[in-house]
Amino acid sequence: MPTQIPDDAVGRDIVDADGNQVGIVTAVKHGTAYVDADPGITDKIRTRLGWEDTSEEDYPLQEEAIDTITDDEIRLSGDL
């Protein structure tokens, strides 16, 4: 079953299987989360305010990489 990325996922942390933050969701477009793998403080503030924006440095998050989605984070699978 496909993993549904909610539209309000912008600003959530992306964490690896060990719980280490590896990025932040900067936008959700057509059910795909876009991730900034090296967010600075400006990026974090902008996404927390809901100012969606993707850049060339943002990467689409592949569904098969996702283990779980909570209200605070998207946890990546340890199988990668």
PDB file of N, CA, C and O in Angstrom:
ATOM      1  N   MET A   1       0.851  -1.176   0.000  1.00  0.00           N
ATOM      2  CA  MET A   1       0.000   0.000   0.000  1.00  0.00           C
ATOM      3  C   MET A   1       0.897   1.239   0.000  1.00  0.00           C
ATOM      4  O   MET A   1       1.842   1.312   0.786  1.00  0.00           O
ATOM      5  N   PRO A   2       0.619   2.203  -0.862  1.00  0.00           N
ATOM      6  CA  PRO A   2       1.444   3.414  -0.929  1.00  0.00           C
ATOM      7  C   PRO A   2       1.355   4.244   0.350  1.00  0.00           C
ATOM      8  O   PRO A   2       0.314   4.298   1.006  1.00  0.00           O
ATOM      9  N   THR A   3       2.463   4.882   0.685  1.00  0.00           N
ATOM     10  CA  THR A   3       2.515   5.756   1.841  1.00  0.00           C
ATOM     11  C   THR A   3       1.985   7.124   1.450  1.00  0.00           C
ATOM     12  O   THR A   3       2.461   7.719   0.483  1.00  0.00           O
ATOM     13  N   GLN A   4       1.003   7.629   2.190  1.00  0.00           N
ATOM     14  CA  GLN A   4       0.429   8.933   1.892  1.00  0.00           C
ATOM     15  C   GLN A   4       1.148  10.011   2.691  1.00  0.00           C
ATOM     16  O   GLN A   4       1.153   9.984   3.922  1.00  0.00           O
ATOM     17  N   ILE A   5       1.755  10.960   1.985  1.00  0.00           N
ATOM     18  CA  ILE A   5       2.392  12.095   2.637  1.00  0.00           C
ATOM     19  C   ILE A   5       1.330  13.176   2.795  1.00  0.00           C
ATOM     20  O   ILE A   5       0.816  13.673   1.793  1.00  0.00           O
ATOM     21  N   PRO A   6       0.989  13.553   4.017  1.00  0.00           N
ATOM     22  CA  PRO A   6      -0.040  14.581   4.191  1.00  0.00           C
ATOM     23  C   PRO A   6       0.477  15.952   3.771  1.00  0.00           C
ATOM     24  O   PRO A   6       1.669  16.237   3.885  1.00  0.00           O
ATOM     25  N   ASP A   7      -0.420  16.791   3.290  1.00  0.00           N
ATOM     26  CA  ASP A   7      -0.048  18.134   2.858  1.00  0.00           C
ATOM     27  C   ASP A   7       0.564  18.962   3.985  1.00  0.00           C
ATOM     28  O   ASP A   7       1.354  19.871   3.729  1.00  0.00           O
ATOM     29  N   ASP A   8       0.203  18.652   5.225  1.00  0.00           N
ATOM     30  CA  ASP A   8       0.734  19.430   6.348  1.00  0.00           C
ATOM     31  C   ASP A   8       2.068  18.887   6.870  1.00  0.00           C
ATOM     32  O   ASP A   8       2.473  19.228   7.981  1.00  0.00           O
ATOM     33  N   ALA A   9       2.751  18.055   6.094  1.00  0.00           N
ATOM     34  CA  ALA A   9       4.045  17.496   6.502  1.00  0.00           C
ATOM     35  C   ALA A   9       5.183  18.506   6.385  1.00  0.00           C
ATOM     36  O   ALA A   9       6.291  18.240   6.852  1.00  0.00           O
ATOM     37  N   VAL A  10       4.928  19.654   5.770  1.00  0.00           N
ATOM     38  CA  VAL A  10       5.967  20.676   5.633  1.00  0.00           C
ATOM     39  C   VAL A  10       6.467  21.080   7.014  1.00  0.00           C
ATOM     40  O   VAL A  10       5.680  21.409   7.901  1.00  0.00           O
ATOM     41  N   GLY A  11       7.785  21.050   7.182  1.00  0.00           N
ATOM     42  CA  GLY A  11       8.397  21.402   8.452  1.00  0.00           C
ATOM     43  C   GLY A  11       8.730  20.214   9.326  1.00  0.00           C
ATOM     44  O   GLY A  11       9.432  20.364  10.326  1.00  0.00           O
ATOM     45  N   ARG A  12       8.241  19.033   8.974  1.00  0.00           N
ATOM     46  CA  ARG A  12       8.558  17.849   9.778  1.00  0.00           C
ATOM     47  C   ARG A  12      10.004  17.427   9.528  1.00  0.00           C
ATOM     48  O   ARG A  12      10.543  17.571   8.431  1.00  0.00           O
ATOM     49  N   ASP A  13      10.596  16.911  10.572  1.00  0.00           N
ATOM     50  CA  ASP A  13      11.949  16.379  10.463  1.00  0.00           C
ATOM     51  C   ASP A  13      11.934  15.057   9.708  1.00  0.00           C
ATOM     52  O   ASP A  13      10.979  14.286   9.798  1.00  0.00           O
ATOM     53  N   ILE A  14      12.995  14.811   8.969  1.00  0.00           N
ATOM     54  CA  ILE A  14      13.239  13.510   8.366  1.00  0.00           C
ATOM     55  C   ILE A  14      14.332  12.880   9.217  1.00  0.00           C
ATOM     56  O   ILE A  14      15.408  13.455   9.377  1.00  0.00           O
ATOM     57  N   VAL A  15      14.056  11.694   9.766  1.00  0.00           N
ATOM     58  CA  VAL A  15      15.032  11.025  10.622  1.00  0.00           C
ATOM     59  C   VAL A  15      15.345   9.638  10.064  1.00  0.00           C
ATOM     60  O   VAL A  15      14.501   8.994   9.442  1.00  0.00           O
ATOM     61  N   ASP A  16      16.579   9.198  10.304  1.00  0.00           N
ATOM     62  CA  ASP A  16      16.955   7.862   9.860  1.00  0.00           C
ATOM     63  C   ASP A  16      16.436   6.826  10.850  1.00  0.00           C
ATOM     64  O   ASP A  16      15.792   7.182  11.837  1.00  0.00           O
ATOM     65  N   ALA A  17      16.706   5.567  10.602  1.00  0.00           N
ATOM     66  CA  ALA A  17      16.191   4.480  11.443  1.00  0.00           C
ATOM     67  C   ALA A  17      16.701   4.566  12.875  1.00  0.00           C
ATOM     68  O   ALA A  17      16.089   4.003  13.783  1.00  0.00           O
ATOM     69  N   ASP A  18      17.828   5.273  13.091  1.00  0.00           N
ATOM     70  CA  ASP A  18      18.386   5.428  14.433  1.00  0.00           C
ATOM     71  C   ASP A  18      17.889   6.678  15.145  1.00  0.00           C
ATOM     72  O   ASP A  18      18.274   6.933  16.287  1.00  0.00           O
ATOM     73  N   GLY A  19      17.033   7.467  14.483  1.00  0.00           N
ATOM     74  CA  GLY A  19      16.480   8.668  15.093  1.00  0.00           C
ATOM     75  C   GLY A  19      17.291   9.928  14.872  1.00  0.00           C
ATOM     76  O   GLY A  19      16.989  10.961  15.470  1.00  0.00           O
ATOM     77  N   ASN A  20      18.316   9.873  14.028  1.00  0.00           N
ATOM     78  CA  ASN A  20      19.137  11.050  13.726  1.00  0.00           C
ATOM     79  C   ASN A  20      18.468  11.898  12.650  1.00  0.00           C
ATOM     80  O   ASN A  20      18.041  11.370  11.623  1.00  0.00           O
ATOM     81  N   GLN A  21      18.371  13.207  12.875  1.00  0.00           N
ATOM     82  CA  GLN A  21      17.777  14.076  11.870  1.00  0.00           C
ATOM     83  C   GLN A  21      18.689  14.138  10.647  1.00  0.00           C
ATOM     84  O   GLN A  21      19.888  14.392  10.761  1.00  0.00           O
ATOM     85  N   VAL A  22      18.098  13.900   9.478  1.00  0.00           N
ATOM     86  CA  VAL A  22      18.866  13.938   8.235  1.00  0.00           C
ATOM     87  C   VAL A  22      18.322  14.980   7.258  1.00  0.00           C
ATOM     88  O   VAL A  22      18.879  15.164   6.175  1.00  0.00           O
ATOM     89  N   GLY A  23      17.242  15.660   7.632  1.00  0.00           N
ATOM     90  CA  GLY A  23      16.674  16.676   6.759  1.00  0.00           C
ATOM     91  C   GLY A  23      15.355  17.177   7.294  1.00  0.00           C
ATOM     92  O   GLY A  23      14.934  16.846   8.403  1.00  0.00           O
ATOM     93  N   ILE A  24      14.702  18.003   6.454  1.00  0.00           N
ATOM     94  CA  ILE A  24      13.412  18.591   6.816  1.00  0.00           C
ATOM     95  C   ILE A  24      12.558  18.668   5.547  1.00  0.00           C
ATOM     96  O   ILE A  24      13.070  18.931   4.459  1.00  0.00           O
ATOM     97  N   VAL A  25      11.259  18.435   5.701  1.00  0.00           N
ATOM     98  CA  VAL A  25      10.340  18.526   4.566  1.00  0.00           C
ATOM     99  C   VAL A  25      10.121  20.001   4.241  1.00  0.00           C
ATOM    100  O   VAL A  25       9.681  20.769   5.097  1.00  0.00           O
ATOM    101  N   THR A  26      10.429  20.399   3.003  1.00  0.00           N
ATOM    102  CA  THR A  26      10.266  21.791   2.593  1.00  0.00           C
ATOM    103  C   THR A  26       8.996  22.019   1.792  1.00  0.00           C
ATOM    104  O   THR A  26       8.506  23.146   1.714  1.00  0.00           O
ATOM    105  N   ALA A  27       8.453  20.955   1.193  1.00  0.00           N
ATOM    106  CA  ALA A  27       7.231  21.091   0.396  1.00  0.00           C
ATOM    107  C   ALA A  27       6.623  19.716   0.176  1.00  0.00           C
ATOM    108  O   ALA A  27       7.315  18.701   0.244  1.00  0.00           O
ATOM    109  N   VAL A  28       5.326  19.693  -0.088  1.00  0.00           N
ATOM    110  CA  VAL A  28       4.629  18.479  -0.503  1.00  0.00           C
ATOM    111  C   VAL A  28       3.876  18.835  -1.771  1.00  0.00           C
ATOM    112  O   VAL A  28       3.020  19.720  -1.774  1.00  0.00           O
ATOM    113  N   LYS A  29       4.204  18.138  -2.841  1.00  0.00           N
ATOM    114  CA  LYS A  29       3.564  18.384  -4.135  1.00  0.00           C
ATOM    115  C   LYS A  29       3.061  17.066  -4.695  1.00  0.00           C
ATOM    116  O   LYS A  29       3.832  16.127  -4.893  1.00  0.00           O
ATOM    117  N   HIS A  30       1.763  17.004  -4.949  1.00  0.00           N
ATOM    118  CA  HIS A  30       1.129  15.816  -5.522  1.00  0.00           C
ATOM    119  C   HIS A  30       1.451  14.560  -4.724  1.00  0.00           C
ATOM    120  O   HIS A  30       1.673  13.494  -5.300  1.00  0.00           O
ATOM    121  N   GLY A  31       1.476  14.683  -3.390  1.00  0.00           N
ATOM    122  CA  GLY A  31       1.715  13.544  -2.522  1.00  0.00           C
ATOM    123  C   GLY A  31       3.171  13.167  -2.333  1.00  0.00           C
ATOM    124  O   GLY A  31       3.464  12.179  -1.659  1.00  0.00           O
ATOM    125  N   THR A  32       4.089  13.924  -2.905  1.00  0.00           N
ATOM    126  CA  THR A  32       5.518  13.665  -2.753  1.00  0.00           C
ATOM    127  C   THR A  32       6.132  14.728  -1.848  1.00  0.00           C
ATOM    128  O   THR A  32       5.945  15.925  -2.067  1.00  0.00           O
ATOM    129  N   ALA A  33       6.868  14.281  -0.829  1.00  0.00           N
ATOM    130  CA  ALA A  33       7.570  15.208   0.059  1.00  0.00           C
ATOM    131  C   ALA A  33       8.908  15.563  -0.564  1.00  0.00           C
ATOM    132  O   ALA A  33       9.597  14.697  -1.104  1.00  0.00           O
ATOM    133  N   TYR A  34       9.275  16.831  -0.490  1.00  0.00           N
ATOM    134  CA  TYR A  34      10.586  17.294  -0.944  1.00  0.00           C
ATOM    135  C   TYR A  34      11.393  17.646   0.287  1.00  0.00           C
ATOM    136  O   TYR A  34      10.904  18.318   1.195  1.00  0.00           O
ATOM    137  N   VAL A  35      12.636  17.183   0.310  1.00  0.00           N
ATOM    138  CA  VAL A  35      13.464  17.241   1.504  1.00  0.00           C
ATOM    139  C   VAL A  35      14.719  18.069   1.270  1.00  0.00           C
ATOM    140  O   VAL A  35      15.412  17.908   0.266  1.00  0.00           O
ATOM    141  N   ASP A  36      14.998  18.962   2.220  1.00  0.00           N
ATOM    142  CA  ASP A  36      16.270  19.666   2.260  1.00  0.00           C
ATOM    143  C   ASP A  36      17.149  18.848   3.204  1.00  0.00           C
ATOM    144  O   ASP A  36      16.879  18.764   4.402  1.00  0.00           O
ATOM    145  N   ALA A  37      18.205  18.244   2.648  1.00  0.00           N
ATOM    146  CA  ALA A  37      19.070  17.361   3.432  1.00  0.00           C
ATOM    147  C   ALA A  37      20.060  18.120   4.304  1.00  0.00           C
ATOM    148  O   ALA A  37      20.744  17.514   5.128  1.00  0.00           O
ATOM    149  N   ASP A  38      20.149  19.435   4.136  1.00  0.00           N
ATOM    150  CA  ASP A  38      21.080  20.238   4.935  1.00  0.00           C
ATOM    151  C   ASP A  38      20.421  21.567   5.267  1.00  0.00           C
ATOM    152  O   ASP A  38      20.868  22.618   4.806  1.00  0.00           O
ATOM    153  N   PRO A  39      19.337  21.524   6.083  1.00  0.00           N
ATOM    154  CA  PRO A  39      18.600  22.762   6.335  1.00  0.00           C
ATOM    155  C   PRO A  39      19.342  23.701   7.282  1.00  0.00           C
ATOM    156  O   PRO A  39      19.875  23.283   8.310  1.00  0.00           O
ATOM    157  N   GLY A  40      19.363  24.957   6.915  1.00  0.00           N
ATOM    158  CA  GLY A  40      19.890  25.987   7.802  1.00  0.00           C
ATOM    159  C   GLY A  40      18.753  26.557   8.631  1.00  0.00           C
ATOM    160  O   GLY A  40      17.600  26.172   8.441  1.00  0.00           O
ATOM    161  N   ILE A  41      19.051  27.448   9.526  1.00  0.00           N
ATOM    162  CA  ILE A  41      18.032  28.029  10.400  1.00  0.00           C
ATOM    163  C   ILE A  41      16.968  28.766   9.599  1.00  0.00           C
ATOM    164  O   ILE A  41      15.792  28.730   9.962  1.00  0.00           O
ATOM    165  N   THR A  42      17.358  29.434   8.512  1.00  0.00           N
ATOM    166  CA  THR A  42      16.385  30.137   7.676  1.00  0.00           C
ATOM    167  C   THR A  42      15.406  29.165   7.049  1.00  0.00           C
ATOM    168  O   THR A  42      14.204  29.430   7.010  1.00  0.00           O
ATOM    169  N   ASP A  43      15.915  28.025   6.551  1.00  0.00           N
ATOM    170  CA  ASP A  43      15.045  27.012   5.957  1.00  0.00           C
ATOM    171  C   ASP A  43      14.066  26.461   6.991  1.00  0.00           C
ATOM    172  O   ASP A  43      12.886  26.267   6.699  1.00  0.00           O
ATOM    173  N   LYS A  44      14.562  26.212   8.195  1.00  0.00           N
ATOM    174  CA  LYS A  44      13.704  25.665   9.242  1.00  0.00           C
ATOM    175  C   LYS A  44      12.592  26.634   9.621  1.00  0.00           C
ATOM    176  O   LYS A  44      11.443  26.226   9.790  1.00  0.00           O
ATOM    177  N   ILE A  45      12.925  27.901   9.755  1.00  0.00           N
ATOM    178  CA  ILE A  45      11.915  28.909  10.089  1.00  0.00           C
ATOM    179  C   ILE A  45      10.899  29.036   8.965  1.00  0.00           C
ATOM    180  O   ILE A  45       9.694  29.068   9.214  1.00  0.00           O
ATOM    181  N   ARG A  46      11.377  29.110   7.732  1.00  0.00           N
ATOM    182  CA  ARG A  46      10.485  29.259   6.578  1.00  0.00           C
ATOM    183  C   ARG A  46       9.502  28.101   6.488  1.00  0.00           C
ATOM    184  O   ARG A  46       8.314  28.321   6.251  1.00  0.00           O
ATOM    185  N   THR A  47       9.977  26.867   6.674  1.00  0.00           N
ATOM    186  CA  THR A  47       9.066  25.738   6.568  1.00  0.00           C
ATOM    187  C   THR A  47       8.122  25.657   7.756  1.00  0.00           C
ATOM    188  O   THR A  47       6.972  25.249   7.594  1.00  0.00           O
ATOM    189  N   ARG A  48       8.576  26.035   8.948  1.00  0.00           N
ATOM    190  CA  ARG A  48       7.688  26.038  10.118  1.00  0.00           C
ATOM    191  C   ARG A  48       6.565  27.062   9.949  1.00  0.00           C
ATOM    192  O   ARG A  48       5.475  26.886  10.493  1.00  0.00           O
ATOM    193  N   LEU A  49       6.830  28.122   9.202  1.00  0.00           N
ATOM    194  CA  LEU A  49       5.808  29.129   8.928  1.00  0.00           C
ATOM    195  C   LEU A  49       4.894  28.731   7.773  1.00  0.00           C
ATOM    196  O   LEU A  49       3.935  29.434   7.454  1.00  0.00           O
ATOM    197  N   GLY A  50       5.205  27.592   7.151  1.00  0.00           N
ATOM    198  CA  GLY A  50       4.368  27.116   6.055  1.00  0.00           C
ATOM    199  C   GLY A  50       4.691  27.746   4.720  1.00  0.00           C
ATOM    200  O   GLY A  50       3.878  27.677   3.799  1.00  0.00           O
ATOM    201  N   TRP A  51       5.842  28.352   4.591  1.00  0.00           N
ATOM    202  CA  TRP A  51       6.245  28.974   3.331  1.00  0.00           C
ATOM    203  C   TRP A  51       6.942  27.939   2.474  1.00  0.00           C
ATOM    204  O   TRP A  51       8.169  27.846   2.459  1.00  0.00           O
ATOM    205  N   GLU A  52       6.137  27.159   1.756  1.00  0.00           N
ATOM    206  CA  GLU A  52       6.681  26.095   0.928  1.00  0.00           C
ATOM    207  C   GLU A  52       7.521  26.659  -0.199  1.00  0.00           C
ATOM    208  O   GLU A  52       7.171  27.650  -0.840  1.00  0.00           O
ATOM    209  N   ASP A  53       8.632  25.995  -0.416  1.00  0.00           N
ATOM    210  CA  ASP A  53       9.507  26.376  -1.515  1.00  0.00           C
ATOM    211  C   ASP A  53      10.486  25.236  -1.737  1.00  0.00           C
ATOM    212  O   ASP A  53      11.061  24.708  -0.785  1.00  0.00           O
ATOM    213  N   THR A  54      10.674  24.862  -2.982  1.00  0.00           N
ATOM    214  CA  THR A  54      11.683  23.866  -3.278  1.00  0.00           C
ATOM    215  C   THR A  54      12.781  24.511  -4.095  1.00  0.00           C
ATOM    216  O   THR A  54      12.554  25.459  -4.847  1.00  0.00           O
ATOM    217  N   SER A  55      13.959  23.981  -3.932  1.00  0.00           N
ATOM    218  CA  SER A  55      15.097  24.478  -4.693  1.00  0.00           C
ATOM    219  C   SER A  55      15.797  23.293  -5.337  1.00  0.00           C
ATOM    220  O   SER A  55      15.376  22.146  -5.183  1.00  0.00           O
ATOM    221  N   GLU A  56      16.857  23.582  -6.050  1.00  0.00           N
ATOM    222  CA  GLU A  56      17.611  22.517  -6.698  1.00  0.00           C
ATOM    223  C   GLU A  56      18.260  21.591  -5.677  1.00  0.00           C
ATOM    224  O   GLU A  56      18.645  20.472  -6.016  1.00  0.00           O
ATOM    225  N   GLU A  57      18.386  22.043  -4.430  1.00  0.00           N
ATOM    226  CA  GLU A  57      19.002  21.227  -3.391  1.00  0.00           C
ATOM    227  C   GLU A  57      17.991  20.332  -2.673  1.00  0.00           C
ATOM    228  O   GLU A  57      18.385  19.516  -1.840  1.00  0.00           O
ATOM    229  N   ASP A  58      16.708  20.467  -2.974  1.00  0.00           N
ATOM    230  CA  ASP A  58      15.675  19.659  -2.344  1.00  0.00           C
ATOM    231  C   ASP A  58      15.437  18.403  -3.175  1.00  0.00           C
ATOM    232  O   ASP A  58      15.435  18.442  -4.406  1.00  0.00           O
ATOM    233  N   TYR A  59      15.239  17.296  -2.479  1.00  0.00           N
ATOM    234  CA  TYR A  59      15.116  16.008  -3.140  1.00  0.00           C
ATOM    235  C   TYR A  59      13.760  15.392  -2.860  1.00  0.00           C
ATOM    236  O   TYR A  59      13.263  15.483  -1.737  1.00  0.00           O
ATOM    237  N   PRO A  60      13.142  14.759  -3.870  1.00  0.00           N
ATOM    238  CA  PRO A  60      11.878  14.069  -3.614  1.00  0.00           C
ATOM    239  C   PRO A  60      12.141  12.824  -2.760  1.00  0.00           C
ATOM    240  O   PRO A  60      13.103  12.093  -2.994  1.00  0.00           O
ATOM    241  N   LEU A  61      11.296  12.600  -1.792  1.00  0.00           N
ATOM    242  CA  LEU A  61      11.421  11.444  -0.907  1.00  0.00           C
ATOM    243  C   LEU A  61      10.645  10.280  -1.527  1.00  0.00           C
ATOM    244  O   LEU A  61       9.437  10.370  -1.743  1.00  0.00           O
ATOM    245  N   GLN A  62      11.342   9.212  -1.802  1.00  0.00           N
ATOM    246  CA  GLN A  62      10.734   8.035  -2.416  1.00  0.00           C
ATOM    247  C   GLN A  62       9.910   7.269  -1.383  1.00  0.00           C
ATOM    248  O   GLN A  62      10.345   7.082  -0.247  1.00  0.00           O
ATOM    249  N   GLU A  63       8.716   6.828  -1.784  1.00  0.00           N
ATOM    250  CA  GLU A  63       7.815   6.121  -0.875  1.00  0.00           C
ATOM    251  C   GLU A  63       8.462   4.917  -0.215  1.00  0.00           C
ATOM    252  O   GLU A  63       8.242   4.666   0.970  1.00  0.00           O
ATOM    253  N   GLU A  64       9.256   4.170  -0.965  1.00  0.00           N
ATOM    254  CA  GLU A  64       9.852   2.951  -0.423  1.00  0.00           C
ATOM    255  C   GLU A  64      10.902   3.238   0.661  1.00  0.00           C
ATOM    256  O   GLU A  64      11.326   2.322   1.365  1.00  0.00           O
ATOM    257  N   ALA A  65      11.316   4.479   0.795  1.00  0.00           N
ATOM    258  CA  ALA A  65      12.297   4.854   1.815  1.00  0.00           C
ATOM    259  C   ALA A  65      11.645   5.145   3.166  1.00  0.00           C
ATOM    260  O   ALA A  65      12.337   5.254   4.178  1.00  0.00           O
ATOM    261  N   ILE A  66      10.315   5.271   3.186  1.00  0.00           N
ATOM    262  CA  ILE A  66       9.593   5.685   4.402  1.00  0.00           C
ATOM    263  C   ILE A  66       9.179   4.475   5.227  1.00  0.00           C
ATOM    264  O   ILE A  66       8.605   3.516   4.710  1.00  0.00           O
ATOM    265  N   ASP A  67       9.483   4.540   6.531  1.00  0.00           N
ATOM    266  CA  ASP A  67       9.036   3.509   7.454  1.00  0.00           C
ATOM    267  C   ASP A  67       7.734   3.944   8.117  1.00  0.00           C
ATOM    268  O   ASP A  67       6.724   3.246   8.031  1.00  0.00           O
ATOM    269  N   THR A  68       7.760   5.118   8.789  1.00  0.00           N
ATOM    270  CA  THR A  68       6.568   5.610   9.472  1.00  0.00           C
ATOM    271  C   THR A  68       6.471   7.130   9.348  1.00  0.00           C
ATOM    272  O   THR A  68       7.462   7.826   9.126  1.00  0.00           O
ATOM    273  N   ILE A  69       5.242   7.615   9.499  1.00  0.00           N
ATOM    274  CA  ILE A  69       4.977   9.051   9.501  1.00  0.00           C
ATOM    275  C   ILE A  69       4.209   9.367  10.775  1.00  0.00           C
ATOM    276  O   ILE A  69       3.178   8.758  11.063  1.00  0.00           O
ATOM    277  N   THR A  70       4.732  10.339  11.544  1.00  0.00           N
ATOM    278  CA  THR A  70       4.038  10.785  12.753  1.00  0.00           C
ATOM    279  C   THR A  70       3.723  12.267  12.591  1.00  0.00           C
ATOM    280  O   THR A  70       4.006  12.862  11.551  1.00  0.00           O
ATOM    281  N   ASP A  71       3.136  12.855  13.627  1.00  0.00           N
ATOM    282  CA  ASP A  71       2.820  14.279  13.583  1.00  0.00           C
ATOM    283  C   ASP A  71       4.070  15.152  13.598  1.00  0.00           C
ATOM    284  O   ASP A  71       4.011  16.321  13.215  1.00  0.00           O
ATOM    285  N   ASP A  72       5.203  14.598  14.037  1.00  0.00           N
ATOM    286  CA  ASP A  72       6.426  15.379  14.177  1.00  0.00           C
ATOM    287  C   ASP A  72       7.529  15.029  13.190  1.00  0.00           C
ATOM    288  O   ASP A  72       8.403  15.852  12.919  1.00  0.00           O
ATOM    289  N   GLU A  73       7.496  13.805  12.647  1.00  0.00           N
ATOM    290  CA  GLU A  73       8.617  13.379  11.814  1.00  0.00           C
ATOM    291  C   GLU A  73       8.207  12.325  10.802  1.00  0.00           C
ATOM    292  O   GLU A  73       7.140  11.717  10.882  1.00  0.00           O
ATOM    293  N   ILE A  74       9.105  12.139   9.846  1.00  0.00           N
ATOM    294  CA  ILE A  74       9.004  11.041   8.893  1.00  0.00           C
ATOM    295  C   ILE A  74      10.259  10.212   9.110  1.00  0.00           C
ATOM    296  O   ILE A  74      11.377  10.693   8.926  1.00  0.00           O
ATOM    297  N   ARG A  75      10.059   8.956   9.507  1.00  0.00           N
ATOM    298  CA  ARG A  75      11.191   8.076   9.799  1.00  0.00           C
ATOM    299  C   ARG A  75      11.474   7.206   8.581  1.00  0.00           C
ATOM    300  O   ARG A  75      10.576   6.597   8.000  1.00  0.00           O
ATOM    301  N   LEU A  76      12.745   7.167   8.218  1.00  0.00           N
ATOM    302  CA  LEU A  76      13.174   6.394   7.074  1.00  0.00           C
ATOM    303  C   LEU A  76      13.365   4.927   7.457  1.00  0.00           C
ATOM    304  O   LEU A  76      13.648   4.598   8.609  1.00  0.00           O
ATOM    305  N   SER A  77      13.207   4.075   6.484  1.00  0.00           N
ATOM    306  CA  SER A  77      13.384   2.640   6.680  1.00  0.00           C
ATOM    307  C   SER A  77      14.852   2.324   6.917  1.00  0.00           C
ATOM    308  O   SER A  77      15.733   2.978   6.360  1.00  0.00           O
ATOM    309  N   GLY A  78      15.107   1.339   7.729  1.00  0.00           N
ATOM    310  CA  GLY A  78      16.474   0.889   7.970  1.00  0.00           C
ATOM    311  C   GLY A  78      16.991  -0.031   6.882  1.00  0.00           C
ATOM    312  O   GLY A  78      18.151  -0.444   6.912  1.00  0.00           O
ATOM    313  N   ASP A  79      16.132  -0.358   5.916  1.00  0.00           N
ATOM    314  CA  ASP A  79      16.479  -1.289   4.853  1.00  0.00           C
ATOM    315  C   ASP A  79      17.187  -0.642   3.672  1.00  0.00           C
ATOM    316  O   ASP A  79      17.471  -1.310   2.678  1.00  0.00           O
ATOM    317  N   LEU A  80      17.469   0.635   3.771  1.00  0.00           N
ATOM    318  CA  LEU A  80      18.059   1.339   2.625  1.00  0.00           C
ATOM    319  C   LEU A  80      19.511   1.020   2.459  1.00  0.00           C
ATOM    320  O   LEU A  80      20.155   1.530   1.542  1.00  0.00           O
TER     321      LEU A  80
END
